[in-house]
Amino acid sequence: MKHSPPIILVCNDDGVRSEGIVVLAETLRALGTVYVVAPDRERSAASHALTLAHPLRIEKLENRVYAVDGTPTDCVNLAVNRILRKKKVALVASGINKGANMGDDITYSGTVSAAMEGTLLGIPSIAVSLASRSRFRFGDAAAFALIAARRVLRHGLPKDTFLNINLPNIPAEEVRGIRITRQGKRIYGNGIVEKKDPRGRKYYWIGGDIPSREDIPGSDLEAVEQGCISVTPIHLDLTNYASMRALRRWKW
């Protein structure tokens, strides 16, 4: 019996016209039928926000490419429950993000949250990010995303788990290996930039500095810093089980 090619949903938080999502979608077409459903503009650091206060609009840009005036989470939700509601999505791939999503940054990341939403909807999902601020090597990152997507389609993922993949922005031949990593820890400084507008009123930019990291062996941050690809399994259950016994001793 001939099987239909798997349906792959591609999303991001840099916007539907970002080079990273275009390259990722084109590369993943080697595995199946790709649909792109992504924000109509950049929605970086949108986290896992779901739009509830106003209606959303979907614009079909071309065959199997849609723009949504909402967050990455909105895009995945609308794609699965509306655009592709009569189809079975085999994989959600989010990215390729312009910049790393490691350590504490994953809690802010719209790229990671798109994969999280896919996982909540019961679909194996991956998030792919490139650790750079310029001259992005999207082709090399997409080549590894293809490998990861093929593995996930073949083997599946543990329940409530998705893969957060971060790549150093170096030629593929210079990559020093692939590491299965844990979430690292960022050290943030004073990331608030204060300025004044022409009328003398203060305004602020958040995220003005470059954070450092804690020295945690086996972390995503360590792996990428050492020229390796980081693959971190992220679980949806955020419970700190180690603290439950202590909390039960409290006098509630």
ChimeraX attribute file (.defattr): number of C-alpha atoms within 10 A of each C-alpha:
attribute: neighborCount
match mode: 1-to-1
recipient: residues
	/A:1	3
	/A:2	4
	/A:3	5
	/A:4	8
	/A:5	13
	/A:6	17
	/A:7	19
	/A:8	24
	/A:9	27
	/A:10	31
	/A:11	33
	/A:12	37
	/A:13	33
	/A:14	25
	/A:15	25
	/A:16	24
	/A:17	14
	/A:18	19
	/A:19	17
	/A:20	26
	/A:21	28
	/A:22	17
	/A:23	18
	/A:24	26
	/A:25	26
	/A:26	11
	/A:27	17
	/A:28	22
	/A:29	16
	/A:30	12
	/A:31	15
	/A:32	14
	/A:33	17
	/A:34	25
	/A:35	22
	/A:36	29
	/A:37	31
	/A:38	36
	/A:39	26
	/A:40	23
	/A:41	17
	/A:42	19
	/A:43	20
	/A:44	18
	/A:45	19
	/A:46	20
	/A:47	22
	/A:48	21
	/A:49	16
	/A:50	15
	/A:51	13
	/A:52	8
	/A:53	6
	/A:54	7
	/A:55	8
	/A:56	14
	/A:57	11
	/A:58	18
	/A:59	12
	/A:60	12
	/A:61	12
	/A:62	9
	/A:63	8
	/A:64	13
	/A:65	16
	/A:66	21
	/A:67	22
	/A:68	23
	/A:69	19
	/A:70	25
	/A:71	31
	/A:72	36
	/A:73	29
	/A:74	22
	/A:75	30
	/A:76	30
	/A:77	20
	/A:78	19
	/A:79	23
	/A:80	20
	/A:81	13
	/A:82	11
	/A:83	17
	/A:84	15
	/A:85	11
	/A:86	9
	/A:87	12
	/A:88	12
	/A:89	21
	/A:90	19
	/A:91	26
	/A:92	28
	/A:93	31
	/A:94	35
	/A:95	35
	/A:96	34
	/A:97	30
	/A:98	26
	/A:99	18
	/A:100	24
	/A:101	26
	/A:102	27
	/A:103	18
	/A:104	15
	/A:105	17
	/A:106	18
	/A:107	15
	/A:108	16
	/A:109	24
	/A:110	31
	/A:111	34
	/A:112	36
	/A:113	26
	/A:114	33
	/A:115	34
	/A:116	31
	/A:117	23
	/A:118	25
	/A:119	23
	/A:120	17
	/A:121	15
	/A:122	15
	/A:123	24
	/A:124	26
	/A:125	32
	/A:126	32
	/A:127	30
	/A:128	31
	/A:129	29
	/A:130	28
	/A:131	21
	/A:132	16
	/A:133	10
	/A:134	10
	/A:135	8
	/A:136	20
	/A:137	19
	/A:138	21
	/A:139	16
	/A:140	18
	/A:141	28
	/A:142	25
	/A:143	15
	/A:144	17
	/A:145	26
	/A:146	19
	/A:147	11
	/A:148	18
	/A:149	22
	/A:150	16
	/A:151	12
	/A:152	18
	/A:153	16
	/A:154	9
	/A:155	9
	/A:156	16
	/A:157	18
	/A:158	10
	/A:159	13
	/A:160	19
	/A:161	22
	/A:162	29
	/A:163	26
	/A:164	27
	/A:165	30
	/A:166	28
	/A:167	31
	/A:168	27
	/A:169	25
	/A:170	17
	/A:171	11
	/A:172	16
	/A:173	8
	/A:174	11
	/A:175	16
	/A:176	14
	/A:177	14
	/A:178	14
	/A:179	17
	/A:180	15
	/A:181	20
	/A:182	22
	/A:183	22
	/A:184	21
	/A:185	18
	/A:186	17
	/A:187	11
	/A:188	13
	/A:189	12
	/A:190	11
	/A:191	14
	/A:192	12
	/A:193	12
	/A:194	11
	/A:195	11
	/A:196	10
	/A:197	8
	/A:198	6
	/A:199	6
	/A:200	8
	/A:201	8
	/A:202	10
	/A:203	10
	/A:204	12
	/A:205	10
	/A:206	10
	/A:207	13
	/A:208	13
	/A:209	12
	/A:210	11
	/A:211	12
	/A:212	12
	/A:213	15
	/A:214	13
	/A:215	12
	/A:216	13
	/A:217	12
	/A:218	15
	/A:219	23
	/A:220	29
	/A:221	28
	/A:222	21
	/A:223	25
	/A:224	24
	/A:225	13
	/A:226	12
	/A:227	17
	/A:228	21
	/A:229	25
	/A:230	30
	/A:231	25
	/A:232	23
	/A:233	19
	/A:234	19
	/A:235	14
	/A:236	14
	/A:237	8
	/A:238	7
	/A:239	8
	/A:240	7
	/A:241	8
	/A:242	8
	/A:243	9
	/A:244	10
	/A:245	9
	/A:246	9
	/A:247	10
	/A:248	9
	/A:249	8
	/A:250	7
	/A:251	5
	/A:252	5
